[in-house]
């Protein structure tokens, strides 16, 4: 059941009391706003101009203010225009505790404003642009270690944040989620980006062009919300949704309006709702008319080895549906991931950059908002949707940027069957709309627990029976995470029967993933979308299954972890093709942009349609770096940072204290002695990558306003 906000229609009036008197349209006012279409996404309309919302952890206290108890707290701010003054927040914390604050992840100075424990946090006006912001507080004790304490929030933007006993916390949490991530919803249904309106609201929106097109929004309210949401051309009948239709409950519903050529304005409205009632407008999209673009389907096979697929030399019959796709598509036999774990590899797909360049999982815990992702670019012409199986692609990591529909797991994993069912539902709802569909199938990741109806279920049960009773391998095959950690740490000896059963369980999970890909392909064909579609299937990384004594992935860059399957069916392609040149996940970014009519930016991979440039490229790179969001297991760790290269002269992995090289034998590589030729080629590419990272850092610094201390610190780090 989709639940956007809590039932209390007055909940948002409490939130609005946190804001200073603003310059936006007051909640419930019938006055019409004038907006451009580009102003819609990510905004909150109908409230005060300065909206301040406490994040998770904050609770109303008995004496009328707010407080949190713990190590840190978040505050989310929405400004409908830049502030012309500095903003000051006042907090009280326990004695002996230091309060550290950051604004949009940049550290701010905090100064005691009176008695001990009384802190003032000032945000300079240059940082107070219109849009969404986040203030993070951290409590530190002795020697800068995290501390736990109670913090009282006394003032925000010059206004006391008064609480109320009637405050509905759920409403605040969900609005905080939207202000933080640009997405809102529940764990039981897809999240949506877009904008939120509060109470009765109307706006006239200036469109980007007058060539005509289709306006699309996924609209949702609460189960108790009663009202109307509409879109129309000025002076003409429009489209309307009733929020209280019992048949739909709280599920998002598609509001769709054809806009004729010559129209430059659109009227949007929410009516017959109580004051402060929030309504989500997911998307929204204005899709150009008369532009034929291919359906784009991007499927990532999480944790899938190259040799698991029949089309890449795997067992016959292991992946019949993927092999069927490969028979009418292009198979890339030397495709590499950019790393050996999920977040940075997907960030490379979405940005066309290596991990050292985009920084996700390397120098930060998310894709920076400054990057324009693949989904953000495609959202100008497509309904963008994502159905994600793994928790490391949840919206907090920035992978949701640009997706209007985003289904994520509430805990660690969502079964692929749930994801594909959701994708098929969206295909039905979207009808003929241009669609970008991203599906991350996580089933092949541990725990390997194939469905009971798996064709390999009987064989797997027989294999498990061969394991001695009481063996930890039985726990492993039952999905016990504690046992898996012990196996990774080298604390569980390998047993032949246990290893064989684990490999079979993994194969069964890959077979399930293959079935789901086939189900999705069949639905695309049934709806007449498949032939003209761009279909991309690639693993994000591989998996050790006992090689070198290891299970799992990350920490290392051996071929079992980095050499991946990649299949691309270009629009209209029916004949099989094969490309043996080294390619990378970063190449998917320009490939998809080029196929959809966008001009790919320079330096973000090479389109897979450009055979000559691919063949002339000296090689591709991959890397692994320890980060707090990604600690490396000691038993598998080679170094804090390792870097790899695959080119025509060979394959090399290098780190401070050593190296390892492999030949070009496919599907795997044999270890060989490193030559000076491969060392020189690797070092040249590595230095070129470091130079690009430095140039990007200098460019970002030059665009920022820095004081002398900040500039001196960056110069000391070598960025200036």
Beta strands, then each sheet from edge to edge (+ up, - down):
strand 1: 32-36
strand 2: 44-45
strand 3: 50-54
strand 4: 58-60
strand 5: 66-70
strand 6: 72-79
strand 7: 87-92
strand 8: 98-103
strand 9: 106-108
strand 10: 110-112
strand 11: 118-123
strand 12: 131-140
strand 13: 149-156
strand 14: 191-192
strand 15: 194-198
strand 16: 201-206
strand 17: 213-220
strand 18: 228-232
strand 19: 239-242
strand 20: 253-259
strand 21: 265-271
strand 22: 278-288
strand 23: 296-301
strand 24: 330-332
strand 25: 335-336
strand 26: 383-388
strand 27: 405-407
strand 28: 435-441
strand 29: 534-539
strand 30: 544-545
strand 31: 551-552
strand 32: 566-569
strand 33: 577-579
strand 34: 583-584
strand 35: 619-625
strand 36: 641-647
strand 37: 650-655
strand 38: 658-662
strand 39: 671-672
sheet 1: 1+ 16+ 21- 18+ 19-
sheet 2: 2+ 15+ 22- 17+ 20-
sheet 3: 3+ 6- 12+ 8- 9+
sheet 4: 4+ 5- 13+ 7- 11+ 10-
sheet 5: 14+ 27- 26- 28- 23- 29- 32+ 24- 33-
sheet 6: 25+ 34+
sheet 7: 30+ 31-
sheet 8: 35+ 36- 37+ 38- 39+
end
